[in-house]
């Protein structure tokens, strides 16, 4: 029990040091999409639906995979493969706007985002505090790279501060509900997941809005 308490404390300390606090105030610093301008635009609505489904799947399969890591080793491989496929699907979604190379790069960065989570889970489970600190730091560093990539693709509509904060917040949320799963506190993990999902849907809306503004001729 003492060992678990120490691990949980380290995870929460890493969260505070590396990311914005988990609050709706922090989430609201992200630019709100101007959805009203695209009302009844079928192409816009189609893209928004696809983005929301992709990022919802990202959240769902992350939750399922984290739980499998701690509680369902036989199902872990299949669930992890499905999660990794989702990263390719998200990359493919931007190809019509930014090209194949950009889609492949985003898929690769998101795949790294998933693989970087594995050392965090392993270190937390084994109680290796040094490895845990490094793994969490690396995970947040990847979030910054993804945020910078998105900002560079659409600098007028996605600022680096906005995208980096969004991805860091995603990791903060994931750490929080993963800690709950590690503790066996599923009630808290469900609440944490729902907050994380709400945040991801907001990001999906912002990505949709930014693409439409950057490529108005496609809508």
C-alpha positions in Angstrom: 0.0 0.0 0.0 2.8 2.4 0.9 4.5 1.7 -2.5 1.3 2.4 -4.4 0.8 5.6 -2.5 4.2 6.8 -3.5 3.6 5.9 -7.1 0.3 7.8 -7.2 1.9 10.8 -5.6 4.7 10.8 -8.3 2.1 10.6 -11.1 0.1 13.5 -9.7 3.3 15.6 -9.2 4.4 14.9 -12.8 0.9 16.1 -13.9 1.2 19.4 -12.1 4.7 20.1 -13.3 4.2 19.2 -16.9 0.7 20.4 -17.8 -1.9 22.9 -17.1 -4.2 22.2 -14.1 -7.2 20.0 -14.8 -10.0 22.5 -14.8 -12.7 23.8 -17.1 -11.0 27.2 -16.9 -7.9 25.8 -18.5 -10.0 24.1 -21.1 -11.8 27.3 -21.9 -8.5 29.0 -22.8 -8.7 27.2 -26.1 -10.2 29.1 -28.9 -13.9 28.3 -29.3 -14.9 27.2 -32.8 -17.3 29.5 -34.6 -19.8 26.7 -35.4 -22.6 29.1 -36.3 -20.8 30.2 -39.5 -21.0 26.6 -40.9 -24.6 25.8 -39.9 -26.3 23.5 -42.5 -23.0 23.1 -44.4 -23.1 19.4 -45.2 -19.4 19.1 -45.9 -18.5 20.9 -42.7 -20.9 18.7 -40.7 -19.5 15.6 -42.3 -15.9 16.5 -41.3 -17.0 17.5 -37.8 -18.8 14.2 -37.4 -15.7 12.3 -38.6 -13.4 14.2 -36.3 -15.6 13.7 -33.3 -15.9 10.0 -34.0 -12.1 9.6 -34.5 -11.2 11.4 -31.3 -13.9 9.7 -29.4 -12.5 6.4 -30.6 -9.0 7.6 -29.5 -10.4 8.2 -26.0 -12.4 5.0 -25.8 -9.6 2.6 -27.0 -7.1 4.4 -24.7 -9.3 3.7 -21.7 -9.9 0.1 -22.8 -6.2 -0.4 -23.3 -5.1 1.1 -20.0 -7.6 -1.1 -18.2 -6.4 -4.2 -20.2 -2.8 -3.4 -19.3 -3.6 -3.6 -15.6 -6.4 -6.1 -15.6 -6.7 -8.1 -18.8 -3.3 -9.1 -20.1 -4.8 -11.7 -22.5 -6.9 -8.9 -24.2 -4.1 -6.3 -24.2 -2.5 -7.0 -27.6 -5.8 -6.9 -29.6 -6.9 -3.7 -27.8 -3.6 -2.0 -28.3 -3.6 -2.9 -32.0 -7.1 -1.4 -32.4 -5.9 1.8 -30.6 -2.9 2.0 -32.9 -5.1 1.7 -35.9 -7.1 4.7 -34.7 -3.9 6.8 -34.9 -3.6 5.9 -38.6 -7.2 6.8 -39.1 -6.7 10.2 -37.6 -3.7 10.8 -39.8 -5.7 9.8 -42.9 -8.5 12.3 -42.0 -6.2 15.3 -42.7 -4.8 13.9 -46.0 -7.4 15.6 -48.2 -6.3 19.0 -46.8 -2.6 18.7 -46.0 -1.4 15.8 -48.2 -0.3 12.3 -47.6 3.1 13.2 -46.1 1.4 15.3 -43.4 -1.2 12.6 -42.7 1.6 10.0 -42.3 3.5 12.3 -40.0 0.6 13.0 -37.8 -0.2 9.2 -37.7 3.5 8.6 -36.7 3.4 11.2 -34.0 0.2 9.9 -32.6 1.5 6.3 -32.7 4.5 7.6 -30.6 2.0 9.2 -28.3 0.5 5.7 -27.7 3.8 3.9 -27.4 5.1 6.6 -25.0 2.3 5.8 -22.6 3.5 2.2 -22.2 6.6 3.0 -20.2 4.5 5.2 -17.9 2.1 2.3 -17.2 4.9 -0.2 -16.8 6.9 2.0 -14.4 3.8 2.8 -12.3 2.9 -0.9 -12.1 6.5 -2.0 -11.1 7.2 1.0 -8.8 10.3 2.2 -10.7 10.2 5.9 -9.7 13.1 6.9 -11.9 11.7 5.2 -14.9 8.3 6.7 -14.2 9.6 10.3 -14.0 11.4 9.9 -17.3 8.5 8.2 -19.0 6.0 11.0 -18.0 8.5 13.7 -19.1 8.9 12.0 -22.5 5.1 11.6 -22.9 4.5 15.3 -22.3 7.4 16.1 -24.7 5.6 14.2 -27.4 2.4 16.1 -26.8 4.4 19.3 -27.4 5.7 18.0 -30.7 2.2 17.0 -31.9 0.9 20.5 -30.8 3.7 22.2 -32.7 3.0 20.1 -35.8 -0.6 21.0 -35.9 0.2 24.7 -35.3 2.7 24.7 -38.1 0.1 23.2 -40.5 -2.5 25.9 -39.7 -0.8 28.8 -37.9 -3.6 31.3 -38.5 -6.2 29.2 -36.8 -4.3 26.8 -34.4 -1.7 28.6 -32.2 1.1 26.5 -30.7 0.0 27.5 -27.2 -3.5 26.3 -28.0 -2.6 23.0 -29.5 0.2 22.2 -27.1 -2.1 22.9 -24.1 -4.8 20.8 -25.6 -2.5 17.7 -26.0 -0.9 18.2 -22.6 -4.3 18.4 -21.0 -5.2 15.2 -22.7 -2.2 13.5 -21.1 -3.1 15.0 -17.7 -6.6 13.6 -18.0 -5.3 10.2 -19.1 -2.9 10.0 -16.1 -5.7 10.9 -13.7 -8.1 8.2 -14.8 -5.3 5.7 -15.2 -4.3 6.3 -11.6 -7.9 5.6 -10.6 -7.8 2.3 -12.6 -4.5 1.4 -11.0 -6.2 1.9 -7.6 -9.2 -0.1 -8.6 -11.4 3.0 -8.2 -13.6 2.6 -11.3 -16.2 5.2 -10.2 -13.5 7.9 -10.3 -12.0 6.5 -13.5 -15.4 6.8 -15.2 -15.8 10.4 -14.1 -12.2 11.2 -15.2 -12.8 9.6 -18.6 -15.9 11.6 -19.2 -14.1 14.8 -18.5 -11.3 13.7 -20.8 -13.8 12.8 -23.6 -15.5 16.3 -23.3 -12.1 17.9 -23.7 -11.3 15.8 -26.8 -14.6 16.6 -28.5 -13.8 20.3 -28.0 -10.4 19.7 -29.7 -12.2 17.9 -32.5 -14.5 20.9 -33.0 -11.5 23.3 -33.0 -9.6 21.2 -35.6 -12.7 21.1 -37.8 -13.2 24.8 -37.6 -9.6 25.5 -38.3 -9.6 23.3 -41.4 -12.7 24.9 -42.8 -11.3 28.4 -42.3 -8.0 27.5 -43.9 -9.6 25.8 -46.9 -13.0 27.6 -47.4 -13.1 26.5 -51.0 -13.5 22.9 -49.9 -16.6 23.8 -47.9 
